[in-house]
């Protein structure tokens, strides 16, 4: 069984974010503020380019298990990628009010935070973290 490449590590979140394009740094700082408040956890690096908050242990029916962040983001070139671990099913009302975005399975893509409603974003992150904690514990 392949080992997960993206793991929590001791790299400096501050150094990583200092290296982000200057135009994205304020957005990154705001996301850190929101996700820290929601999770009650400090920002930590996961792999080389993901900032994560909190942690849970998942276990599949096959017996495979691992640790993953409760919430996180990565400032990619094209978009800010926010990791909404519960996915988006059941959040139709929030997604309709969020603003300009696109999604993948558990990824929320936004160009800049000015394009979305930050109160709705925080509600979405909170709903996802609550779901993860309810399913896997804190």
Buried (B, 14 or more C-beta within 10 A) or exposed (E): EEEEEBEBEEBEBEEBBEEBEEEBBEBBEEBBEBBBEBBEBEBBBBBEBBBBBBBBEEEEEEEEEEEBBBBBBBBEEEBBBBBBBBBBEEBEEBBEEBBEBEBEEEBBBBBEBEEBBBEBBBBBBBBBBEBBBEEBEE
